[in-house]
Amino acid sequence: MPRKVNEIVAWGTEGSVTGKKFVATPKDGVYALHSEELAAKLGIPLNYEATKIFVSTLEEAADLILSGGYHIRLYNKESGQENKRKPSEVEIVWT
């Protein structure tokens, strides 16, 4: 039986969100990741819309993160802030 991802999280590192939990949260039913490969191929910064890849499950998001080269968008409900985190900054919580 394949493992299931419970959540993908990171912790705030600066300012008012220091120590606060950021969680992968679907927007319009999908999770957004940014592809380093697309950014390099297009010659644009990683945070541009054109570098986004969308997946429908946390398992798909985790697979991309673990493969390297993908940053994920995370959300902090308390502050309303959203940010992008590189693979080494996130924790994948498996059930």
Long-range contacts (C-beta under 8 A, 24 or more apart in sequence): 2-59, 3-94, 3-95, 4-59, 4-94, 4-95, 5-57, 5-58, 5-59, 5-61, 5-62, 5-92, 5-93, 5-94, 5-95, 6-58, 6-93, 6-94, 6-95, 7-58, 7-93, 8-58, 8-61, 8-62, 8-65, 8-72, 8-74, 8-90, 8-91, 8-92, 8-93, 9-74, 9-90, 9-91, 9-93, 10-74, 10-85, 10-89, 10-90, 10-91, 12-76, 12-79, 12-81, 16-79, 17-76, 17-79, 17-81, 20-76, 20-78, 20-79, 21-76, 22-74, 22-75, 22-76, 22-81, 22-83, 22-85, 23-74, 23-75, 23-76, 23-77, 24-58, 24-61, 24-72, 24-73, 24-74, 24-75, 25-74, 25-75, 25-77, 26-56, 27-73, 29-56, 30-54, 30-55, 30-56, 31-55, 31-56, 31-57, 31-58, 31-60, 31-61, 31-72, 31-73, 32-72, 32-73, 33-61, 33-64, 33-65, 33-70, 33-71, 33-72, 33-73, 34-70, 34-71, 34-72, 34-73, 34-84, 35-69, 35-70, 36-69, 36-70, 36-71, 37-69, 46-71, 46-84, 47-84, 62-92, 65-90, 65-92, 66-92
